[in-house]
Amino acid sequence: MTQILIRFLVGGAVVSVFAVIGDLLKPKSFAGLFGAAPSVALATLGLTIVAEGRSYASIEARSMIAGSVAFFAYASVVSLVMMKYKTQALLSTICAIPLWLGIAFGLCHLWFK
Amino acid sequence: MQIKVDASSFSQARWQDYAIRFLFGGLITAIAGLIAKQFGPVIGGLFLAFPAIFPASATLVEKHERHKKEKVRLRGDIRGKQAASADAAGASIGSIGMLAFAILVWKLLPNHKPWVVLVVATLVWFLLSILSWKLRKLV
């Protein structure tokens, strides 16, 4: 339970720092780079290295490659849909999450089976 | 287009906006740990690139840009959506840097000091993201 709480606090703090940096920058397409900051990865990997060791964290990083490809597709689709159909940000970003899940798990299945 | 620091969006934001992102960031980090514990590091690692705070951030960008236009009595709906779309386009460019981060950590972590690997991978993410952003118009 303590470890989960530490993960929550460290993760929240690291993600918030990158989010605040992104808020301060213009133009928005540049600020968006910080939307793809490896903030969750930094928080998670640091704690995982301490708890489980470097090899375990390295395997997580390998899977993150599939997650990153899925993130690229997810963000590209959200951007295109919002630009073309003028849909709301919340609706577009939430509805596209199954796309991330499908690509991430699909690549994981193909690559690591 | 020139890169600028604009503190106005920072002053427009309410504490709830930051609390939501802290909450989602904390939750996905905790959940990624639990998933890794339950299903192993292969599945858990996928969630290191999960767009956890992206919906909250994009919504915030849309809201701020809309309010800016409405302050000068213009309709801000379209501008808000364009800004959120540009933010998402930036995130897709940034994911190239994220991919490089993951590859570097995967390859270097087993044989190098962890803090050095994380610092180098973060710097590469940052520099590659900026380079990709600058080169985006050539593609």
gemmi code that builds the backbone of each chain (N, CA, C; Angstrom):
import gemmi

chains = {
    "A": [
        ("MET", (0.831, -1.213, 0.000), (0.000, 0.000, 0.000), (0.866, 1.263, 0.000)),
        ("THR", (1.948, 1.210, 0.802), (2.857, 2.377, 0.864), (3.487, 2.630, -0.494)),
        ("GLN", (3.856, 1.521, -1.169), (4.500, 1.673, -2.483), (3.524, 2.294, -3.505)),
        ("ILE", (2.269, 1.902, -3.429), (1.267, 2.464, -4.353), (1.107, 3.959, -4.089)),
        ("LEU", (1.082, 4.318, -2.812), (0.936, 5.732, -2.444), (2.141, 6.546, -2.930)),
        ("ILE", (3.340, 5.968, -2.762), (4.553, 6.662, -3.236), (4.486, 6.834, -4.758)),
        ("ARG", (4.078, 5.766, -5.448), (3.938, 5.856, -6.914), (2.951, 6.950, -7.299)),
        ("PHE", (1.838, 7.000, -6.588), (0.811, 8.003, -6.879), (1.378, 9.423, -6.717)),
        ("LEU", (2.064, 9.652, -5.590), (2.577, 11.000, -5.300), (3.698, 11.393, -6.268)),
        ("VAL", (4.638, 10.471, -6.495), (5.756, 10.778, -7.406), (5.231, 10.976, -8.835)),
        ("GLY", (4.347, 10.071, -9.259), (3.769, 10.171, -10.606), (3.003, 11.467, -10.797)),
        ("GLY", (2.170, 11.813, -9.824), (1.399, 13.058, -9.901), (2.305, 14.272, -9.994)),
        ("ALA", (3.385, 14.267, -9.198), (4.299, 15.413, -9.179), (5.050, 15.555, -10.503)),
        ("VAL", (5.594, 14.433, -11.007), (6.380, 14.500, -12.258), (5.493, 14.910, -13.433)),
        ("VAL", (4.313, 14.303, -13.519), (3.379, 14.640, -14.601), (2.986, 16.114, -14.525)),
        ("SER", (2.751, 16.616, -13.316), (2.344, 18.023, -13.141), (3.438, 18.983, -13.597)),
        ("VAL", (4.691, 18.655, -13.295), (5.809, 19.530, -13.695), (5.842, 19.674, -15.223)),
        ("PHE", (5.758, 18.541, -15.936), (5.772, 18.600, -17.404), (4.539, 19.327, -17.938)),
        ("ALA", (3.393, 19.138, -17.282), (2.153, 19.793, -17.727), (2.258, 21.311, -17.565)),
        ("VAL", (2.833, 21.770, -16.462), (2.984, 23.212, -16.220), (3.940, 23.815, -17.248)),
        ("ILE", (5.036, 23.120, -17.553), (5.981, 23.618, -18.574), (5.245, 23.769, -19.910)),
        ("GLY", (4.458, 22.752, -20.254), (3.692, 22.797, -21.504), (2.719, 23.969, -21.536)),
        ("ASP", (2.090, 24.255, -20.403), (1.121, 25.369, -20.316), (1.771, 26.716, -20.600)),
        ("LEU", (3.045, 26.840, -20.223), (3.724, 28.136, -20.321), (4.235, 28.450, -21.721)),
        ("LEU", (4.235, 27.432, -22.601), (4.889, 27.626, -23.901), (3.914, 27.909, -25.037)),
        ("LYS", (4.393, 28.648, -25.983), (3.655, 28.940, -27.213), (4.611, 28.784, -28.386)),
        ("PRO", (4.199, 28.438, -29.557), (2.840, 28.099, -29.979), (2.357, 26.768, -29.402)),
        ("LYS", (1.076, 26.505, -29.554), (0.484, 25.326, -28.921), (1.031, 24.021, -29.496)),
        ("SER", (1.403, 24.046, -30.792), (1.957, 22.811, -31.368), (3.287, 22.471, -30.685)),
        ("PHE", (4.049, 23.517, -30.256), (5.303, 23.264, -29.541), (5.013, 22.812, -28.111)),
        ("ALA", (4.062, 23.491, -27.469), (3.683, 23.107, -26.102), (3.195, 21.660, -26.063)),
        ("GLY", (2.570, 21.230, -27.177), (2.059, 19.865, -27.251), (3.139, 18.805, -27.121)),
        ("LEU", (4.392, 19.172, -27.443), (5.493, 18.213, -27.282), (5.520, 17.674, -25.864)),
        ("PHE", (5.154, 18.524, -24.908), (5.198, 18.129, -23.501), (4.033, 17.208, -23.130)),
        ("GLY", (3.041, 17.132, -24.023), (1.971, 16.150, -23.837), (2.490, 14.732, -24.059)),
        ("ALA", (3.620, 14.639, -24.775), (4.230, 13.327, -25.011), (5.535, 13.197, -24.218)),
        ("ALA", (5.636, 13.947, -23.139), (6.831, 13.811, -22.289), (6.777, 12.456, -21.585)),
        ("PRO", (7.940, 11.850, -21.394), (7.942, 10.538, -20.727), (7.799, 10.678, -19.207)),
        ("SER", (6.780, 11.432, -18.782), (6.639, 11.754, -17.351), (6.241, 10.537, -16.520)),
        ("VAL", (5.242, 9.784, -16.999), (4.831, 8.570, -16.263), (5.996, 7.570, -16.257)),
        ("ALA", (6.702, 7.489, -17.389), (7.836, 6.559, -17.494), (8.946, 6.931, -16.501)),
        ("LEU", (9.253, 8.220, -16.395), (10.315, 8.640, -15.471), (9.963, 8.266, -14.032)),
        ("ALA", (8.718, 8.557, -13.655), (8.284, 8.244, -12.287), (8.289, 6.733, -12.054)),
        ("THR", (7.724, 5.997, -13.014), (7.594, 4.545, -12.849), (8.952, 3.848, -12.886)),
        ("LEU", (9.773, 4.202, -13.887), (11.049, 3.496, -14.039), (11.966, 3.723, -12.838)),
        ("GLY", (11.991, 4.963, -12.350), (12.827, 5.252, -11.182), (12.456, 4.360, -10.002)),
        ("LEU", (11.153, 4.256, -9.738), (10.686, 3.451, -8.609), (10.860, 1.956, -8.883)),
        ("THR", (10.662, 1.559, -10.145), (10.798, 0.136, -10.502), (12.247, -0.326, -10.374)),
        ("ILE", (13.179, 0.549, -10.775), (14.601, 0.185, -10.663), (14.946, -0.102, -9.192)),
        ("VAL", (14.427, 0.748, -8.308), (14.702, 0.574, -6.871), (14.053, -0.717, -6.358)),
        ("ALA", (12.802, -0.962, -6.759), (12.051, -2.089, -6.202), (12.364, -3.426, -6.867)),
        ("GLU", (12.537, -3.429, -8.216), (12.624, -4.709, -8.948), (13.955, -4.909, -9.675)),
        ("GLY", (14.739, -3.865, -9.809), (16.027, -4.016, -10.486), (16.011, -3.498, -11.916)),
        ("ARG", (17.211, -3.398, -12.490), (17.376, -2.777, -13.810), (16.834, -3.640, -14.951)),
        ("SER", (17.004, -4.957, -14.846), (16.550, -5.827, -15.942), (15.036, -5.749, -16.099)),
        ("TYR", (14.331, -5.755, -14.975), (12.863, -5.680, -14.979), (12.418, -4.361, -15.610)),
        ("ALA", (13.074, -3.261, -15.192), (12.723, -1.934, -15.734), (13.042, -1.858, -17.228)),
        ("SER", (14.107, -2.537, -17.647), (14.474, -2.545, -19.060), (13.398, -3.239, -19.905)),
        ("ILE", (12.811, -4.305, -19.370), (11.721, -5.004, -20.084), (10.516, -4.066, -20.209)),
        ("GLU", (10.246, -3.303, -19.142), (9.133, -2.336, -19.209), (9.399, -1.293, -20.303)),
        ("ALA", (10.654, -0.835, -20.377), (11.005, 0.175, -21.387), (10.841, -0.379, -22.794)),
        ("ARG", (11.153, -1.681, -22.970), (10.984, -2.307, -24.299), (9.504, -2.284, -24.707)),
        ("SER", (8.628, -2.569, -23.758), (7.183, -2.519, -24.060), (6.720, -1.101, -24.323)),
        ("MET", (7.421, -0.147, -23.699), (7.049, 1.261, -23.901), (7.198, 1.667, -25.373)),
        ("ILE", (8.060, 0.954, -26.106), (8.219, 1.243, -27.541), (6.870, 1.064, -28.242)),
        ("ALA", (6.186, -0.044, -27.945), (4.865, -0.294, -28.543), (3.871, 0.779, -28.094)),
        ("GLY", (3.959, 1.142, -26.810), (3.070, 2.189, -26.292), (3.309, 3.528, -26.978)),
        ("SER", (4.576, 3.825, -27.297), (4.914, 5.099, -27.948), (4.378, 5.152, -29.377)),
        ("VAL", (4.493, 4.024, -30.091), (3.952, 3.967, -31.464), (2.433, 4.188, -31.397)),
        ("ALA", (1.793, 3.545, -30.410), (0.341, 3.714, -30.231), (0.011, 5.169, -29.889)),
        ("PHE", (0.869, 5.806, -29.095), (0.647, 7.212, -28.725), (0.721, 8.109, -29.968)),
        ("PHE", (1.684, 7.816, -30.845), (1.827, 8.591, -32.083), (0.532, 8.520, -32.906)),
        ("ALA", (0.023, 7.301, -33.076), (-1.215, 7.115, -33.857), (-2.388, 7.812, -33.160)),
        ("TYR", (-2.455, 7.646, -31.841), (-3.548, 8.239, -31.052), (-3.569, 9.764, -31.204)),
        ("ALA", (-2.425, 10.406, -30.955), (-2.369, 11.874, -31.001), (-2.602, 12.392, -32.421)),
        ("SER", (-2.085, 11.669, -33.431), (-2.287, 12.089, -34.824), (-3.766, 12.034, -35.188)),
        ("VAL", (-4.431, 10.956, -34.798), (-5.859, 10.812, -35.115), (-6.676, 11.881, -34.387)),
        ("VAL", (-6.365, 12.111, -33.105), (-7.095, 13.142, -32.345), (-6.934, 14.505, -33.020)),
        ("SER", (-5.702, 14.831, -33.421), (-5.444, 16.117, -34.060), (-6.220, 16.246, -35.377)),
        ("LEU", (-6.158, 15.200, -36.195), (-6.852, 15.241, -37.503), (-8.364, 15.342, -37.342)),
        ("VAL", (-8.912, 14.555, -36.418), (-10.373, 14.558, -36.210), (-10.834, 15.923, -35.709)),
        ("MET", (-10.085, 16.487, -34.768), (-10.482, 17.795, -34.216), (-10.379, 18.894, -35.266)),
        ("MET", (-9.337, 18.809, -36.096), (-9.155, 19.840, -37.123), (-10.233, 19.729, -38.203)),
        ("LYS", (-10.542, 18.489, -38.609), (-11.469, 18.289, -39.723), (-12.936, 18.418, -39.287)),
        ("TYR", (-13.286, 17.789, -38.171), (-14.704, 17.724, -37.787), (-15.079, 18.690, -36.659)),
        ("LYS", (-14.073, 19.423, -36.137), (-14.316, 20.417, -35.073), (-15.040, 19.788, -33.870)),
        ("THR", (-14.622, 18.599, -33.512), (-15.218, 17.923, -32.349), (-14.602, 18.475, -31.066)),
        ("GLN", (-15.275, 18.258, -29.955), (-14.756, 18.748, -28.670), (-13.536, 17.930, -28.242)),
        ("ALA", (-12.622, 18.613, -27.537), (-11.362, 17.965, -27.140), (-11.609, 16.756, -26.238)),
        ("LEU", (-12.484, 16.910, -25.257), (-12.709, 15.812, -24.305), (-13.275, 14.583, -25.023)),
        ("LEU", (-14.270, 14.822, -25.886), (-14.901, 13.723, -26.629), (-13.877, 13.030, -27.530)),
        ("SER", (-13.110, 13.826, -28.266), (-12.137, 13.258, -29.212), (-11.067, 12.442, -28.491)),
        ("THR", (-10.540, 12.999, -27.415), (-9.424, 12.329, -26.729), (-9.877, 11.058, -26.003)),
        ("ILE", (-11.083, 11.085, -25.437), (-11.586, 9.894, -24.734), (-11.965, 8.799, -25.740)),
        ("CYS", (-12.663, 9.199, -26.821), (-13.120, 8.197, -27.806), (-11.948, 7.514, -28.514)),
        ("ALA", (-10.796, 8.192, -28.571), (-9.647, 7.608, -29.289), (-8.813, 6.681, -28.398)),
        ("ILE", (-9.126, 6.602, -27.118), (-8.314, 5.751, -26.229), (-8.357, 4.262, -26.639)),
        ("PRO", (-9.519, 3.733, -27.093), (-9.494, 2.344, -27.581), (-8.488, 2.132, -28.728)),
        ("LEU", (-8.256, 3.178, -29.517), (-7.258, 3.089, -30.591), (-5.871, 2.846, -29.995)),
        ("TRP", (-5.527, 3.628, -28.947), (-4.236, 3.431, -28.274), (-4.137, 2.011, -27.739)),
        ("LEU", (-5.196, 1.568, -27.064), (-5.187, 0.224, -26.462), (-5.009, -0.853, -27.539)),
        ("GLY", (-5.752, -0.695, -28.657), (-5.687, -1.688, -29.733), (-4.301, -1.779, -30.345)),
        ("ILE", (-3.706, -0.627, -30.638), (-2.380, -0.621, -31.276), (-1.311, -1.116, -30.297)),
        ("ALA", (-1.374, -0.621, -29.057), (-0.355, -1.003, -28.060), (-0.391, -2.517, -27.814)),
        ("PHE", (-1.583, -3.051, -27.554), (-1.675, -4.492, -27.272), (-1.428, -5.322, -28.545)),
        ("GLY", (-1.853, -4.799, -29.706), (-1.615, -5.506, -30.966), (-0.124, -5.636, -31.243)),
        ("LEU", (0.599, -4.530, -31.111), (2.055, -4.564, -31.341), (2.743, -5.462, -30.318)),
        ("CYS", (2.277, -5.360, -29.082), (2.850, -6.184, -28.004), (2.672, -7.665, -28.339)),
        ("HIS", (1.482, -8.009, -28.818), (1.188, -9.404, -29.166), (2.074, -9.868, -30.330)),
        ("LEU", (2.203, -9.004, -31.345), (2.987, -9.375, -32.529), (4.483, -9.490, -32.214)),
        ("TRP", (4.960, -8.543, -31.396), (6.397, -8.428, -31.152), (6.904, -9.387, -30.071)),
        ("PHE", (6.107, -9.544, -29.033), (6.604, -10.288, -27.865), (5.979, -11.660, -27.686)),
        ("LYS", (5.195, -12.133, -28.681), (4.505, -13.425, -28.481), (5.511, -14.582, -28.466)),
    ],
    "B": [
        ("MET", (7.664, 29.809, -36.808), (7.021, 30.468, -35.661), (7.954, 30.442, -34.449)),
        ("GLN", (8.010, 31.570, -33.747), (8.950, 31.669, -32.636), (8.392, 31.026, -31.356)),
        ("ILE", (9.278, 30.369, -30.622), (8.859, 29.747, -29.360), (8.881, 30.815, -28.270)),
        ("LYS", (7.762, 30.916, -27.517), (7.662, 31.940, -26.472), (7.165, 31.331, -25.167)),
        ("VAL", (7.534, 32.019, -24.079), (6.943, 31.660, -22.783), (5.791, 32.620, -22.546)),
        ("ASP", (4.595, 32.062, -22.336), (3.403, 32.882, -22.141), (2.763, 32.507, -20.811)),
        ("ALA", (2.930, 33.376, -19.829), (2.432, 33.069, -18.478), (0.932, 33.307, -18.332)),
        ("SER", (0.277, 33.846, -19.381), (-1.149, 34.176, -19.232), (-2.000, 32.926, -19.019)),
        ("SER", (-1.655, 31.834, -19.730), (-2.447, 30.610, -19.549), (-2.246, 30.038, -18.153)),
        ("PHE", (-1.063, 30.297, -17.582), (-0.765, 29.836, -16.229), (-1.653, 30.580, -15.223)),
        ("SER", (-1.803, 31.882, -15.456), (-2.613, 32.677, -14.526), (-4.114, 32.417, -14.712)),
        ("GLN", (-4.503, 31.977, -15.940), (-5.917, 31.677, -16.177), (-6.350, 30.366, -15.512)),
        ("ALA", (-5.387, 29.471, -15.337), (-5.722, 28.139, -14.849), (-6.152, 28.184, -13.387)),
        ("ARG", (-7.122, 27.339, -13.056), (-7.559, 27.235, -11.665), (-6.802, 26.089, -11.016)),
        ("TRP", (-6.782, 26.072, -9.688), (-6.039, 25.019, -8.996), (-6.621, 23.646, -9.328)),
        ("GLN", (-7.931, 23.619, -9.637), (-8.565, 22.334, -9.976), (-7.957, 21.729, -11.252)),
        ("ASP", (-7.567, 22.630, -12.199), (-6.979, 22.137, -13.451), (-5.695, 21.352, -13.173)),
        ("TYR", (-4.901, 21.865, -12.256), (-3.644, 21.190, -11.916), (-3.890, 19.970, -11.047)),
        ("ALA", (-4.904, 20.085, -10.171), (-5.233, 18.940, -9.306), (-5.672, 17.743, -10.146)),
        ("ILE", (-6.455, 18.013, -11.214), (-6.933, 16.918, -12.079), (-5.742, 16.217, -12.734)),
        ("ARG", (-4.774, 17.012, -13.212), (-3.632, 16.397, -13.884), (-2.726, 15.661, -12.894)),
        ("PHE", (-2.612, 16.212, -11.676), (-1.858, 15.508, -10.629), (-2.536, 14.167, -10.351)),
        ("LEU", (-3.866, 14.201, -10.238), (-4.641, 12.996, -9.941), (-4.466, 11.935, -11.025)),
        ("PHE", (-4.656, 12.339, -12.301), (-4.531, 11.376, -13.397), (-3.094, 10.868, -13.527)),
        ("GLY", (-2.127, 11.771, -13.379), (-0.712, 11.366, -13.451), (-0.377, 10.371, -12.358)),
        ("GLY", (-0.847, 10.672, -11.132), (-0.605, 9.778, -9.999), (-1.300, 8.442, -10.192)),
        ("LEU", (-2.546, 8.508, -10.662), (-3.319, 7.261, -10.835), (-2.688, 6.347, -11.874)),
        ("ILE", (-2.296, 6.905, -13.021), (-1.761, 6.029, -14.069), (-0.409, 5.452, -13.642)),
        ("THR", (0.376, 6.223, -12.873), (1.661, 5.692, -12.383), (1.419, 4.543, -11.411)),
        ("ALA", (0.443, 4.730, -10.518), (0.109, 3.669, -9.558), (-0.476, 2.460, -10.285)),
        ("ILE", (-1.372, 2.714, -11.251), (-2.016, 1.612, -11.984), (-0.986, 0.845, -12.829)),
        ("ALA", (-0.047, 1.595, -13.448), (1.005, 0.924, -14.250), (1.806, -0.030, -13.362)),
        ("GLY", (2.071, 0.389, -12.127), (2.790, -0.474, -11.180), (1.977, -1.714, -10.836)),
        ("LEU", (0.678, -1.513, -10.606), (-0.191, -2.645, -10.253), (-0.338, -3.620, -11.419)),
        ("ILE", (-0.459, -3.071, -12.651), (-0.590, -3.927, -13.838), (0.689, -4.753, -14.020)),
        ("ALA", (1.841, -4.089, -13.826), (3.114, -4.805, -13.965), (3.220, -5.926, -12.926)),
        ("LYS", (2.739, -5.648, -11.723), (2.795, -6.661, -10.652), (1.886, -7.855, -10.997)),
        ("GLN", (0.715, -7.543, -11.545), (-0.279, -8.578, -11.834), (0.053, -9.351, -13.122)),
        ("PHE", (0.430, -8.624, -14.184), (0.588, -9.252, -15.503), (2.039, -9.284, -15.999)),
        ("GLY", (2.955, -8.731, -15.225), (4.360, -8.751, -15.627), (4.786, -7.464, -16.316)),
        ("PRO", (6.115, -7.289, -16.481), (6.637, -6.027, -17.021), (6.329, -5.796, -18.503)),
        ("VAL", (6.068, -6.866, -19.257), (5.787, -6.687, -20.699), (4.478, -5.915, -20.873)),
        ("ILE", (3.440, -6.315, -20.164), (2.154, -5.617, -20.247), (2.222, -4.291, -19.481)),
        ("GLY", (2.820, -4.307, -18.314), (2.916, -3.089, -17.491), (3.641, -1.970, -18.211)),
        ("GLY", (4.676, -2.333, -18.983), (5.481, -1.337, -19.681), (4.716, -0.563, -20.748)),
        ("LEU", (3.687, -1.193, -21.313), (2.876, -0.491, -22.326), (2.320, 0.808, -21.759)),
        ("PHE", (1.939, 0.752, -20.481), (1.238, 1.893, -19.868), (2.159, 3.059, -19.499)),
        ("LEU", (3.476, 2.871, -19.729), (4.399, 3.996, -19.519), (4.173, 5.060, -20.594)),
        ("ALA", (3.516, 4.669, -21.696), (3.228, 5.627, -22.774), (1.717, 5.847, -22.926)),
        ("PHE", (0.968, 5.551, -21.882), (-0.491, 5.738, -21.942), (-0.814, 7.239, -21.899)),
        ("PRO", (-1.737, 7.699, -22.758), (-2.060, 9.142, -22.759), (-2.942, 9.528, -21.571)),
        ("ALA", (-2.393, 9.386, -20.371), (-3.196, 9.548, -19.152), (-3.750, 10.956, -18.972)),
        ("ILE", (-2.887, 11.953, -19.120), (-3.364, 13.314, -18.834), (-3.724, 14.064, -20.115)),
        ("PHE", (-3.604, 13.366, -21.256), (-3.855, 14.039, -22.525), (-5.273, 14.601, -22.643)),
        ("PRO", (-6.312, 13.833, -22.295), (-7.671, 14.406, -22.366), (-7.827, 15.664, -21.508)),
        ("ALA", (-7.262, 15.635, -20.290), (-7.382, 16.806, -19.403), (-6.624, 18.001, -19.972)),
        ("SER", (-5.419, 17.764, -20.506), (-4.610, 18.857, -21.053), (-5.257, 19.472, -22.282)),
        ("ALA", (-5.737, 18.609, -23.196), (-6.354, 19.118, -24.433), (-7.621, 19.915, -24.113)),
        ("THR", (-8.384, 19.435, -23.138), (-9.602, 20.146, -22.740), (-9.258, 21.514, -22.160)),
        ("LEU", (-8.180, 21.546, -21.394), (-7.737, 22.807, -20.781), (-7.290, 23.809, -21.852)),
        ("VAL", (-6.540, 23.333, -22.828), (-6.085, 24.199, -23.931), (-7.300, 24.760, -24.672)),
        ("GLU", (-8.257, 23.884, -24.974), (-9.467, 24.301, -25.695), (-10.212, 25.379, -24.895)),
        ("LYS", (-10.355, 25.143, -23.596), (-11.098, 26.077, -22.733), (-10.403, 27.437, -22.646)),
        ("HIS", (-9.086, 27.429, -22.461), (-8.344, 28.695, -22.329), (-8.426, 29.528, -23.602)),
        ("GLU", (-8.240, 28.873, -24.744), (-8.278, 29.621, -26.013), (-9.681, 30.173, -26.271)),
        ("ARG", (-10.708, 29.391, -25.914), (-12.091, 29.849, -26.099), (-12.354, 31.078, -25.233)),
        ("HIS", (-11.916, 31.008, -23.971), (-12.120, 32.140, -23.045), (-11.399, 33.395, -23.511)),
        ("LYS", (-10.196, 33.206, -24.073), (-9.425, 34.354, -24.572), (-10.228, 35.103, -25.622)),
        ("LYS", (-10.817, 34.365, -26.560), (-11.606, 34.981, -27.641), (-12.886, 35.600, -27.083)),
        ("GLU", (-13.507, 34.903, -26.147), (-14.782, 35.405, -25.601), (-14.588, 36.697, -24.811)),
        ("LYS", (-13.382, 36.864, -24.249), (-13.078, 38.094, -23.500), (-13.141, 39.320, -24.394)),
        ("VAL", (-12.759, 39.125, -25.668), (-12.830, 40.250, -26.613), (-14.087, 40.148, -27.483)),
        ("ARG", (-15.099, 39.479, -26.928), (-16.437, 39.355, -27.540), (-16.424, 38.693, -28.918)),
        ("LEU", (-15.546, 37.704, -29.063), (-15.546, 36.913, -30.296), (-15.940, 35.482, -29.933)),
        ("ARG", (-16.460, 34.754, -30.928), (-16.792, 33.353, -30.654), (-15.502, 32.545, -30.647)),
        ("GLY", (-15.283, 31.843, -29.544), (-14.003, 31.148, -29.406), (-14.064, 29.651, -29.647)),
        ("ASP", (-15.250, 29.137, -30.027), (-15.404, 27.681, -30.181), (-14.382, 27.082, -31.136)),
        ("ILE", (-14.338, 27.668, -32.342), (-13.468, 27.115, -33.385), (-12.004, 27.282, -32.990)),
        ("ARG", (-11.656, 28.470, -32.468), (-10.262, 28.735, -32.072), (-9.811, 27.746, -30.984)),
        ("GLY", (-10.706, 27.479, -30.043), (-10.392, 26.526, -28.970), (-10.082, 25.149, -29.525)),
        ("LYS", (-10.901, 24.714, -30.489), (-10.698, 23.381, -31.073), (-9.437, 23.340, -31.926)),
        ("GLN", (-9.158, 24.435, -32.622), (-7.924, 24.485, -33.424), (-6.688, 24.403, -32.528)),
        ("ALA", (-6.759, 25.127, -31.391), (-5.613, 25.120, -30.465), (-5.408, 23.727, -29.888)),
        ("ALA", (-6.502, 23.053, -29.516), (-6.387, 21.693, -28.970), (-5.873, 20.732, -30.044)),
        ("SER", (-6.286, 20.955, -31.290), (-5.806, 20.122, -32.395), (-4.300, 20.324, -32.602)),
        ("ALA", (-3.853, 21.593, -32.515), (-2.420, 21.892, -32.657), (-1.629, 21.259, -31.505)),
        ("ASP", (-2.214, 21.285, -30.311), (-1.584, 20.671, -29.141), (-1.406, 19.161, -29.379)),
        ("ALA", (-2.448, 18.537, -29.942), (-2.384, 17.093, -30.226), (-1.353, 16.803, -31.318)),
        ("ALA", (-1.271, 17.692, -32.320), (-0.270, 17.507, -33.377), (1.133, 17.580, -32.768)),
        ("GLY", (1.323, 18.507, -31.834), (2.612, 18.612, -31.141), (2.924, 17.346, -30.355)),
        ("ALA", (1.900, 16.787, -29.722), (2.099, 15.550, -28.950), (2.488, 14.392, -29.862)),
        ("SER", (1.904, 14.357, -31.077), (2.267, 13.264, -31.986), (3.729, 13.406, -32.425)),
        ("ILE", (4.185, 14.647, -32.594), (5.608, 14.876, -32.920), (6.479, 14.476, -31.718)),
        ("GLY", (6.014, 14.846, -30.518), (6.762, 14.523, -29.295), (6.873, 13.024, -29.060)),
        ("SER", (5.931, 12.263, -29.603), (5.975, 10.809, -29.380), (7.163, 10.165, -30.101)),
        ("ILE", (7.726, 10.865, -31.093), (8.949, 10.359, -31.745), (10.091, 10.377, -30.715)),
        ("GLY", (10.140, 11.478, -29.948), (11.124, 11.569, -28.869), (10.868, 10.534, -27.786)),
        ("MET", (9.585, 10.286, -27.524), (9.215, 9.299, -26.505), (9.683, 7.898, -26.911)),
        ("LEU", (9.556, 7.624, -28.206), (10.010, 6.336, -28.747), (11.522, 6.189, -28.549)),
        ("ALA", (12.262, 7.267, -28.839), (13.722, 7.232, -28.658), (14.072, 7.027, -27.183)),
        ("PHE", (13.312, 7.681, -26.296), (13.515, 7.523, -24.847), (13.401, 6.040, -24.474)),
        ("ALA", (12.330, 5.396, -24.953), (12.075, 3.991, -24.608), (13.200, 3.085, -25.133)),
        ("ILE", (13.623, 3.322, -26.375), (14.683, 2.479, -26.963), (15.990, 2.623, -26.174)),
        ("LEU", (16.327, 3.874, -25.826), (17.577, 4.107, -25.086), (17.547, 3.433, -23.710)),
        ("VAL", (16.422, 3.593, -23.004), (16.332, 2.991, -21.664), (16.401, 1.466, -21.782)),
        ("TRP", (15.691, 0.913, -22.747), (15.700, -0.548, -22.953), (17.127, -1.050, -23.194)),
        ("LYS", (17.851, -0.383, -24.089), (19.182, -0.868, -24.480), (20.267, -0.564, -23.445)),
        ("LEU", (20.179, 0.618, -22.800), (21.293, 1.057, -21.941), (21.150, 0.666, -20.472)),
        ("LEU", (19.914, 0.536, -20.023), (19.703, 0.345, -18.579), (20.413, -0.877, -17.975)),
        ("PRO", (20.410, -2.028, -18.656), (21.039, -3.195, -18.013), (22.531, -3.013, -17.715)),
        ("ASN", (23.232, -2.149, -18.470), (24.693, -2.071, -18.309), (25.232, -0.715, -17.871)),
        ("HIS", (24.361, 0.215, -17.549), (24.835, 1.546, -17.150), (24.115, 2.027, -15.905)),
        ("LYS", (24.681, 3.098, -15.312), (24.067, 3.642, -14.103), (22.656, 4.148, -14.428)),
        ("PRO", (21.660, 3.739, -13.631), (20.268, 4.107, -13.950), (20.031, 5.614, -14.077)),
        ("TRP", (20.593, 6.413, -13.164), (20.304, 7.848, -13.223), (20.905, 8.489, -14.469)),
        ("VAL", (22.076, 7.967, -14.891), (22.705, 8.489, -16.118), (21.821, 8.152, -17.320)),
        ("VAL", (21.326, 6.914, -17.359), (20.476, 6.473, -18.474), (19.208, 7.326, -18.541)),
        ("LEU", (18.566, 7.549, -17.386), (17.309, 8.312, -17.386), (17.545, 9.775, -17.791)),
        ("VAL", (18.654, 10.351, -17.329), (18.959, 11.747, -17.691), (19.256, 11.847, -19.196)),
        ("VAL", (20.106, 10.940, -19.691), (20.461, 10.970, -21.123), (19.214, 10.741, -21.980)),
        ("ALA", (18.390, 9.768, -21.605), (17.181, 9.457, -22.393), (16.213, 10.648, -22.387)),
        ("THR", (16.113, 11.341, -21.248), (15.220, 12.507, -21.176), (15.749, 13.643, -22.056)),
        ("LEU", (17.060, 13.844, -22.036), (17.667, 14.882, -22.898), (17.445, 14.558, -24.373)),
        ("VAL", (17.609, 13.285, -24.723), (17.394, 12.873, -26.119), (15.933, 13.084, -26.499)),
        ("TRP", (15.003, 12.729, -25.597), (13.572, 12.982, -25.865), (13.357, 14.467, -26.187)),
        ("PHE", (13.929, 15.320, -25.343), (13.731, 16.766, -25.484), (14.319, 17.280, -26.805)),
        ("LEU", (15.571, 16.930, -27.065), (16.249, 17.444, -28.269), (15.620, 16.883, -29.547)),
        ("LEU", (15.300, 15.593, -29.543), (14.693, 14.983, -30.733), (13.293, 15.541, -30.989)),
        ("SER", (12.559, 15.817, -29.903), (11.217, 16.392, -30.053), (11.314, 17.780, -30.689)),
        ("ILE", (12.259, 18.592, -30.201), (12.425, 19.942, -30.756), (12.858, 19.863, -32.221)),
        ("LEU", (13.804, 18.966, -32.505), (14.276, 18.809, -33.881), (13.124, 18.374, -34.799)),
        ("SER", (12.340, 17.408, -34.353), (11.206, 16.929, -35.166), (10.193, 18.049, -35.373)),
        ("TRP", (9.984, 18.853, -34.318), (9.028, 19.970, -34.420), (9.513, 20.997, -35.447)),
        ("LYS", (10.829, 21.251, -35.427), (11.383, 22.233, -36.368), (11.355, 21.705, -37.803)),
        ("LEU", (11.501, 20.389, -37.947), (11.550, 19.797, -39.289), (10.172, 19.467, -39.846)),
        ("ARG", (9.116, 19.648, -39.026), (7.789, 19.161, -39.412), (7.274, 19.771, -40.711)),
        ("LYS", (7.675, 21.002, -40.999), (7.157, 21.657, -42.207), (7.833, 21.177, -43.482)),
        ("LEU", (8.970, 20.500, -43.309), (9.677, 19.988, -44.482), (9.051, 18.689, -44.980)),
        ("VAL", (8.298, 18.028, -44.085), (7.717, 16.724, -44.435), (6.441, 16.914, -45.252)),
    ],
}
model = gemmi.Model(1)
for chain_id, residues in chains.items():
    chain = gemmi.Chain(chain_id)
    for i, (resn, *xyz) in enumerate(residues, 1):
        res = gemmi.Residue()
        res.name, res.seqid = resn, gemmi.SeqId(i, " ")
        for name, pos in zip(("N", "CA", "C"), xyz):
            atom = gemmi.Atom()
            atom.name, atom.element = name, gemmi.Element(name[0])
            atom.pos, atom.b_iso = gemmi.Position(*pos), 0.0
            res.add_atom(atom)
        chain.add_residue(res)
    model.add_chain(chain)
structure = gemmi.Structure()
structure.add_model(model)
structure.setup_entities()
